[in-house]
Amino acid sequence: MDQPIEPKNIERYANNLNDYDDSNVVRRAVTHNGILKTAADFEANPKMDPVFSIDVSDQRVSDQKRSGRCWLFAALNTMRTKVENDFNVPKDFELSQAYIFFWDKFEKSNYFLNNVINTAEQPLDSRKVSFLMATPQQDGGQWDMLCALIEKYGIVPKSAMPETANSENSSELNAALNTQLRHDAVILRKMINDGQKAEIINAKRDDMINEIYRMLVYSLGKPVEKFNFEYRDQEKEYHIDENITPKAFFQKYINLDLEDYVSLINSPTEDKPYNKTYTVEMLGNVVGGRPIKHFNLPIEELKKLTIKQLEAGETVWFGSDVVKDTDRKQGIMDTRLYHVDELMHTDMSLTKAQRLDYGESVMDHAMVITGVDIVNGKPTKWKVENSWGDKVGTKGYFVMSDDWFNEFVYQVVINKKFLSEKEKEEQQQAPKILAPWDPMGTLA
């Protein structure tokens, strides 16, 4: 039953302000300083000093600038640590984010057009078609999507394909691509519903992908096929590897079996029992490539496995909700940072499951865990390599409290050798298919 707000209600609400002796003080402080600055608890900061008992990496932090490529930066940052350790490359060495970005945009466009064809007989106002058309492609992605790209296209150093204006600020490129893809969707849906033959439709789709390739070359440059890898190591010794391909570079300098790395999530919602696997419908980039697969485990298990990988000297890619309880300037992620509920004299408490179910929290950023501080056998805080440049945090590194890990970390990527035998077996299960809009797909 609808219930309007009556004048008498407003009068009562206004009178209820007198129930709080500090209401005038709070109003003056909040209107002048803003909510978070007024609610900040600066006593939390000293507890988050950037010193860790296990500290795997201090490489120079990269900068994704005005783009949503955090997942690419985080993944490439885990890999460049290995190159630095194995080949003693300079601390400022980076792998090319623009190279992977190009192929991701290219493959996502084809993935979208295939989904358009597969849903062409559904009405435009169906939820799946509406979801597709809302964002034909964008910058985000998942670890498995990165693996699919590397397996197909390899990887190159940043010197072989540097950043461009459109990789550093992707808004104009995204707008142009999405307009083109929606235009193409109109044509493909009409062809299918008019009964055109499959070979004619596929030929048209191929013409569309040809146009996307041209747009990407104009915006990001043409991806290199062979290049010279030239550098001086940290002892100033000169090295050159001539005429190497992106796949050969990956095999020689990174040399990881990507099949060894699996996505573990923590989603304590009723629809996702622990020790089961999940995938997300219509989420991916490379058609026929590595599919998205998440293995859901309790948060304490994610932390235990993360520590095992750090102890072995390897960093950890992870997905989280970075906007929650984060001081970007100080580089602190801590649930004790702000007390908005106390400030507003209200109860804002939600469990992690409730935040996911009710849209309060989703994965929105990927970073790299590079260290942990263990006191009396338990983690107290974690060292995080971000991709927002070196002007925030401690030269770009953030400190994450253990409680923040509990509440806002949703995914880690772990070498399956650290899993128990039971977990390895469970991870092999066929995944349950989640809806395209499920929270475990939002990072992409």
C-alpha positions, -999 to +999 in steps of 0.1 A: +000+000+000+014+034-010+020+058+018+026+095+010+046+118+032+022+142+050+031+177+064+026+163+099+053+137+093+078+164+082+070+184+114+077+153+135+109+146+117+121+182+123+112+180+160+131+147+163+163+166+156+161+178+192+166+142+203+203+146+195+222+172+215+249+176+189+227+179+158+236+215+152+273+208+156+271+178+132+251+199+107+276+227+107+306+203+103+291+182+076+278+211+055+312+228+057+336+198+054+316+170+037+305+136+050+337+116+048+361+142+061+338+148+091+334+111+097+371+103+094+388+085+123+425+096+121+434+073+149+432+045+124+461+058+103+490+050+126+479+014+128+483+011+090+520+019+087+535+004+055+558-022+072+553-059+065+568-092+077+565-106+042+573-081+014+577-096-021+580-066-044+589-030-045+588-024-082+578+011-095+541+015-095+524+019-130+496+043-139+464+033-158+455+070-159+420+077-172+411+042-182+394+012-167+423-012-174+430-021-137+427-058-144+452-057-172+476-036-152+473-058-122+479-090-142+509-075-161+523-062-128+523-098-114+542-109-145+567-081-147+578-090-111+588-124-125+607-108-154+625-085-129+635-114-107+646-137-135+663-112-158+673-083-135+655-058-158+653-022-145+628-014-117+608+008-141+604-020-167+568-025-177+549-048-201+527-032-227+493-025-215+484-010-249+491-042-267+468-063-246+442-035-246+441-035-284+434-072-286+409-071-258+389-044-275+391-063-308+380-096-293+353-080-271+338-065-302+336-099-319+323-114-287+295-088-286+285-093-322+283-131-316+260-125-286+239-102-308+235-130-333+227-155-305+200-133-290+186-118-322+153-135-319+147-122-284+128-089-281+147-057-276+132-052-242+143-086-229+166-083-200+195-100-218+193-079-249+189-047-228+220-058-208+240-064-240+231-030-256+237-011-224+275-016-228+286-034-259+322-033-247+342-015-221+376-015-204+371-040-176+379-076-175+388-108-156+419-128-151+406-156-173+400-131-201+436-119-198+448-155-201+427-160-232+444-130-248+479-140-239+474-176-251+462-162-285+484-131-289+513-133-265+527-103-247+553-075-254+573-050-234+560-015-232+589-003-253+575-024-283+540-008-281+538+023-258+507+041-246+487+064-268+462+092-260+434+067-263+448+040-241+455+065-213+421+082-217+397+056-232+364+075-230+364+087-266+374+053-279+348+035-259+321+060-271+331+055-308+333+017-305+300+014-287+282+036-312+296+015-341+287-018-324+251-007-317+249+003-353+261-031-363+237-048-339+207-031-357+219-045-390+226-080-377+193-083-358+174-072-389+192-097-412+185-126-389+149-117-384+145-112-421+157-148-426+191-142-442+213-172-446+240-179-420+269-175-445+257-140-455+253-130-419+288-142-410+303-124-440+286-092-428+299-097-392+334-102-407+331-069-425+321-053-392+351-067-374+373-054-402+360-019-395+366-023-357+402-034-364+407-002-385+393+020-357+416+004-332+447+008-353+439+045-358+434+049-320+460+026-304+485+018-332+491-014-350+501-043-328+537-054-334+543-089-349+581-090-342+603-066-323+637-062-307+638-064-269+667-042-258+676-032-222+704-026-197+699-047-165+704-033-130+741-039-133+741-018-165+749-048-187+735-045-222+711-072-236+693-075-269+669-101-282+662-095-319+632-102-341+612-119-313+574-125-315+549-117-288+543-154-281+580-162-280+586-133-256+560-146-232+574-181-233+610-169-228+607-140-203+575-148-183+572-186-189+541-192-168+517-220-174+485-200-172+465-231-167+481-234-133+463-202-121+427-203-109+402-177-098+390-181-062+361-160-051+344-152-018+307-147-023+288-157+009+254-154-007+228-181-005+228-186-043+265-196-043+274-224-019+310-228-010+333-253-027+313-250-059+324-234-092+306-207-112+307-189-145+289-158-158+267-159-189+278-137-218+310-127-200+342-131-219+363-117-248+379-144-270+352-165-287+363-201-281+390-190-257+395-197-220+361-194-202+355-175-169+355-199-140+353-190-103+357-214-073+339-201-042+356-205-009+354-190+026+373-158+031+397-173+056+407-199+029+414-171+004+437-154+029+455-187+038+462-194+001+472-158-006+498-161+023+511-194+009+517-178-025+534-147-009+556-170+012+567-186-021+578-152-034+549-147-058+525-117-058+487-122-060+462-106-084+429-097-066+395-081-072+378-059-047+354-029-040+381-002-038+357+027-033+346+015+001+364+028+032+394+039+012+416+070+016+431+073-018+456+101-009+470+083+021+467+049+004+448+032+032+419+007+029+404+001+064+369-004+077+378+018+107+386+048+085+351+064+085+322+063+109+294+077+089+267+058+108+279+073+141+280+108+125+245+105+112+231+088+143+219+058+123+225+021+116+240+014+082+252-022+090+251-048+062+267-082+060+290-090+031+263-111+016+237-084+020+259-059+003+262-081-027+225-091-028+213-055-025+237-038-048+257-020-021+290-035-031+305-051-062+340-058-076+351-026-092+389-027-092+418-052-095+452-047-078+481-069-066+489-081-031+527-079-027+531-084+011+515-092+044+522-084+081+518-115+102+516-110+140+512-140+163+505-162+133+477-140+119+476-114+092+470-079+104+475-058+072+484-064+036+507-045+011+489-036-021+504-025-054+479-002-071+479+012-107+471+048-099+506+062-102+531+070-075+515+102-062+491+084-039+497+061-010+534+052-003+548+058-038+517+041-052+515+013-027+485+010-004+480-007+030+449-029+034+437-039+068+428-075+074+392-066+082+390-047+049+402-080+032+373-098+049+346-074+038+357-061+004+380-086-013+360-108-035+386-126-057+422-138-057+441-157-084+462-185-069+485-212-084+465-244-079+496-261-064+487-243-032+452-258-030+445-289-010+439-321-029+402-318-021+401-282-033+418-292-065+392-319-072+363-295-063+378-268-086+374-292-116+336-293-112+315-280-141+305-244-132+270-232-125+260-205-150+252-172-133+231-144-149+250-118-170+244-091-143+256-112-113+280-093-090+308-118-097+309-104-132+310-067-125+348-063-127+344-070-164 
